[in-house]
Amino acid sequence: MAPSKPFFTPDGELDTPRIVAEVVPLAKLVVAVGVTAAIPFLLQIALVESLAFTPLFVVPLTLVTQFVLAVGTAFVLLYVVVRANQLATDA
């Protein structure tokens, strides 16, 4: 017997409520990473552009922003892999 497809009904149509149930937590995680990465970026803009501080703050804040984005991307990918494994074992 062929394995069942996780996001399709037995009739072969898309299971929209299940898709939405899987997309919402993933979207929340992506938004949380984006907001967290925006904090040092907006701080950089506020310090350098608005308050005319020296560009000494540009490099560290850029590195912090990139680090947050890299770690956040890793969290999102780990979530996707773990959730896919859970769906595969439940099916």
Secondary structure, 3 states (H helix, E strand, C coil): CCCCCCCECCCCCECHHHHHHHHHHHHHHHHHHHHHHHHHHHHHHHHHHHCCCCHHHHHHHHHHHHHHHHHHHHHHHHHHHHHHHHHHHHC
